[in-house]
């Protein structure tokens, strides 16, 4: 399917979604949803800092009152003080969707046959500050995504909200960050990714597919949760420079920044103003580091050996002064990658993301993205990927996002294959 045909598909899909969204407020009573509360006749027991405060006040003798010494005047028990420096928030994403590919129609294991799947992701975020200028971040996460929803394949159907792991609840991210002076910020952690440590936001497009994160999740911004550290310097005039690294499986006998560990070292320079931003990044990847979220089949099968790659990414975004107009915000990206291995090893990728906000209802979002996954220079089939979605906010805690996506790629047998899919995400924040 050519680019022009893909855009026709995307436009037609948007026209189907928009009338449905326009009628959403007619059958959803927002006033009743927002005013919903539990019955006051029967209240469940809940533990909070006040619960412990009451226990301590009843059971513990005031040390200060039982001793007149000067040291005792500084000995006070402050129940619930820990909660003053720790915040907790989270979300649950419920997803229902399907993917169909041409090579799946005959039952081939290399394709998908359109079965409807239902998945979930549960995420909890803990932030704690010890000095007021620092933060310890811990993300707990679980989910049950499998099949096309969290598979790194040439179809690029991996959902941005996906979390595999067969319902295992575990620490997904953990790092510590602190500021030194007014301009320097440092990160260090056993579970972090490069892009959390950049000084400039590469894209403001909010994606459905993971391939479209960060202005194209290909070679330059492709990352992996690993031990790492980084630094950012924010100038007062909008410029920012950052440099950071992560080393895959560095705690499994290979060692951080060792010759055996796959390592990504990224340096970014960017300039940001309220309405626009531009940035450039150089990401040096060593010891056979590979990326596959936004890749063609040939692009993901480059030969690295024990070598690495040099990856350059250009990003930019612009947004109008006000929302609710026909003018969208625009995010664009371009990547090029060259391996250190001899032979033809260059790949390129591009991304375009458009967003309209507050068009039909307050706080809603219409998104369209398309691009070329990271393509090998000798790839005879031009890969293409697109998505179209409408994000409808039911209330402050609940949003519903129907989306369609599709594209053209080369399967493992070397044939050109078209892919179509849809998903409906319901996000509940707390």
N, C-alpha and C positions, 0 to 999 in steps of 0.2 A: 504494500500500500504506500503510495507516494505521499509526500508532505501535504500537498493540497487536499488530497482525499482525507487525510487524517484530520485536518483542520475542519473539513466539512462535518466529519463525524463528531468532533468536539463541539462545534456550534450547534448541531442538531440536538445533541444530548443536553446541552445547557438549556435549549428552548423547551425541552420536556421537563426538566427539573424546576425551572422558574415558576410556571403556573402552579405547580404543586405547593411550592414554598409560599406563594402569595396567598393561598387559601389556608395556610397552617393556622393563622391567628383566628380563623373563623371556627375551627372545631377544637381548638385548645383554649380552655378558659384560664388565662394567665392569672387573673385575680384570685380564683379559687386555689390554684396551685401554690401561689405565693403566700396565701393566708392559711394554708394547711398547718395544723399543729396537733400534737398528741393530746388525748383526752386528759383532763386534769383530775379525773376521778381515780385513775390508776397510773401512778408514775413508777418507772423502772428505776432501780438503784444505779447510780453513776458515781464513779470515783473521780475526784479532782483534787486540786491543792487545798481547797477548803475542807474536804473530808479529813485529810490528815491534820490540818490545823486544829480542828475540833478535838481530835483524839489526843494530840499532844497537849493541848491546853487543859484537858481534864486529868491526864494521867501523870504529867511530868511536873515536878516541883521546881519552882523558879529558883535557880541556883543563886542568882544575885541576892534574893531575899534571905537565903539561909547562910550566907557568908558575907561578912563585912570587909573582907580583904580587898585591896585595890584591883587584883587580877580578876576577881569574880565580877566586877562591874563590866568587863568586856566579854563575859561569857554569856551569850544569849542564844537561844535556840530559835531559829527562824524557819518555821515549817513552810514548805512550798516555795522557797526562794529559788530552787533550781528552775522552775517553770518560767521565771522572769527572764532567763537568757536563752530559752529553747522554744522554738516554734515547730509546729507539726501541721502538715497539710498533706493531702493525697487525692487520688482520683481512681476511678474504675472506668475502663473502656470496654463496652460490650460490642462485639463485631459480628455481623452476619453477612456472608458474601459468597461469591462463586467466581471461578475462572474457567474459561473454555479455550482450548487451543486446537488447531487443526490436526496436529499429530496425536491428540488424545481421543479423537472420535472413534478410532478403531481399537481402543483399549490399550494403546501403547503406554508403557510405564513412564515414558519420557515426556508425556503431555498431561493435560488436565481435561476432564470430561464434563465439567459444569456442575458437579455435585455442590449442593449448598452446605457451607460449613458455618459453625458458630464457635466463636472464641471469646476469651476475656483476658484483660490485663488489670492487675491491681498494683498500685504504686503508692508508697508512703515516703514522704520527705521530712527529714529532721535537720534543722539548722540550729547550731549552738554557737554563741559568741562568748568569749572569755574576757576580752579587753575592750570590746566595742569597735575595734578596727580589724577584727579577724572573724573567721567563721569555719566551723567544722560541719561539713555536709555529709549526710548518710542517706542513701536511697535504698529502700527495701522494695523488692519487686517480685511478682510471680505472674504466671500466665500459662496458657495451654495451647498456644499457636503451633501449628505444624502445617504440612503440605505446602501449598503455594504461599501461604501467609507469612512464613518466615524462612523461605528457601532462597539462598543466594544462587540464582540461576540466570541464564541469558534472557528469561522472560521478564525479569526485574519486577516481580509481583510482591516483593517483601513489603509488608505494611509498616508504616512509621510507628504505629501504636503496638506493634507485635512484640510479644515476649514468649519465647518457648521455655522449655525446662520441665514440662510435665507437672505443673502445679507446685513446683518447689519454691518455697518462700525463702529468699536469701538476700544478703547484702549485694546490691547490684553496682553501686558506686559509693566511694568514700574517699574524701580528700580534705585537706586543711589549707586555707588561704588566709593571708594576712597582708596588710598594707604597711609599708615603711615610708614615712613621709607622705606627701600629698599626691605623688605621681606614680610610685612604684607599688606593684602588687605581685606577690609570689604565691605559687601553688605547689603542693607536694602531696602525693597520695598513692596508696597501693592499688586503687581502682579508679582510673581517670582516663579521659580521652583528650587528644590534642585540642580539639575545637573549644573545649571549655576554658582553655587558657589563652585564647586569642584576644587581642585588644579591640578588634573591629568586627562587628557583626557582618558576615558576608552576604546574607540574604534576609529579607523580611517576608518571604513567601512561606506560608504554613502548609506543608504538604500532607497528602494522604499516603503516597508511596515513599518509602525510605530513600529511593533513588533520587528524589527531588529535594532532599534536605541540603542545607548549606550551599544552595545554588548549584547543585549537582554533586552527588556523593560519589565522585569518581576517584581519580588518583591524587589530586592535590589535597582534598579535605577528607579522604577516606581514612578512617581511624579504627582503633580497637581498644576496648577497655583493658588497661594494663597498668603496672607501676609506672609513674612518671612524675615530672616536675616542670615548672615553667615560670616565666617572668614577663610582665607587661609594664611598659612605661607610657602613660597617657599625658601628652602635652596639653597645655592650657588652650591651644588654638584649634583643637579637633584632630590633630595627628596622634597616631598611636603606633607603637612598635612592640612586637612580642616574639618570644622564642621559647620553644618547649619541646619535650621529647616524651615518648612512651616506649617501653620495651615489652613485647609480648612474651608471656610465660617466663618472665624474669625471675619469678620465685620458685620455679620448678627445676632448679639445678643449673640454669643457664646464666643468671646474673644480669643485673641492670647494666645496659650499655656494653655488654660483653660481645665478643666476636661471634658468639653462637646465638645470641638473642636477636629476633627480628625487631628492628628499631625504626621508629619514625621520628625524625627531627624536623620540625616545621618553624619557619620564620616568616612572619607576616608584617606588612606595613600598610596602614590604611588611614583614610581621612574621612571624618564624619561630621555632617551638619544636620540640623533637624529634618530637612527634606530629602537629603541624598547622602550617599556614601560610595566610596571607591576603595578597593584594596587589591593587593597583590601578595601572593604567598609562594614560597619555595619550600617544598617538602622533600627532604632527602630520606629515602627508605633503603634499609640495608638488610642483607642476609635473607633474601627471598621473601620479603614482605609483599603480600598480594592483596588487592582490593576487588570487590565483586558486587557491590550494591547497584552500580550504574555502569554496567559493562556489557559489551557484546560477547558472543561466544569466543571469537578470535581474540578479542581484547583481554579476556580473562585467561587465555591459554598461552600468553607470552612466556618465553623461556627466560627464567631468571638464573637458574643454577644456584650458586652461592653468592650471586651478585645482588645489586640493588637497582634503584631507579631514581632519576631526577624528575620531579613533578612540579609544574608551574601552573598556578591558577589565578585567573583574573575575575574579580567580582565587582558588581555595582548594583545599586538600587536607588529608586526615586519614588517619592509619593507626593500626591497633590496636597495643597494646603488644607483642604477640607474633604471629608468623606461624603458619601451619598450622591456623588456625581457620576457621569458616564466615564470619567477619566480614571483608570485604574492605577494602582501602584505597580511598579515594574521592577522585577529582579532578574538579572542576567548573570551568566557565568560561562567561562570557557577554560578548559583544561588541556594541557598537553603533557605527555609523559614519555620519557626515553629511558630504556633499561641500559645497564652497563654491559649486557651480554652482546656479543657480536651478531650481526645480521639485522634484518628488519624488525625493529622492536618499538617503533613510535606509535602512540595512540593519541587520539583527540576526542573531546567531548564538548557539547554545549548544552545550555539550559536557558529557558525563558519561562518566567512565572508572572502571572497577572492576577491581581486581587482587587475586587470591588467590595467595599464595606458600607453598611447601613443603606443598602439599596432598596430592600423590600420591607424589612423590619429593623428596629434599632439593634445594633450589635451583631447583625448577621454578616455573612462573608460569602462571596462567590469567588471561587478559585479556578484558574485554568493554567496548566503547565504542560510544556512539551519540550522535547530535546532529543539529542543523539547520544545514546550511551557510549562509553569509552570504546572507540572503534580502532581496530588495528589498521595500519596503513594499507595492508594487502587484503583487507576484508572485502569480498566481492558483493556482499549484501549490506545495504545501508540500514542499520538498526534505527528504530524510532520508538518513542514512548510518549504517552500523553495521559492526562487525567483531568477530569472536570468534576467539581463538587459544589454543594451548597451547604453551608454551616448555619443552622438555625438555632438560636439560643432560646430555649423554653423559659428559663429563669436564670438567676445568678448561679445556680448549681448544676443545671442540666442543659446539655446541647445535643442536637441530633444532626448527623452529617451524612446524607446520601451522596455517593460518588460513583462514577464510572471511570474506567481506565482501559488502556489497550496499547497496541503497538505491533511492530514488525521486528522479527529477530531471526537469527539462524540457529536451528536446533543442533543437538549433538551429532545428528546424522548428516549435517551439512545442507539441509533443506531450508528454504525460506518459509517461515511460519507466522501466521497472524494470531494474536492473542487478544481476547476481550474479557473484561471482568467487571464486577460491581461489588460494592460493600456499603453497608450502612453502619456507621459508628454512633453509639450512644455514650456520651461521656458524662459521668457524674462526679463532681468535685466536692471535696469536703475539707 
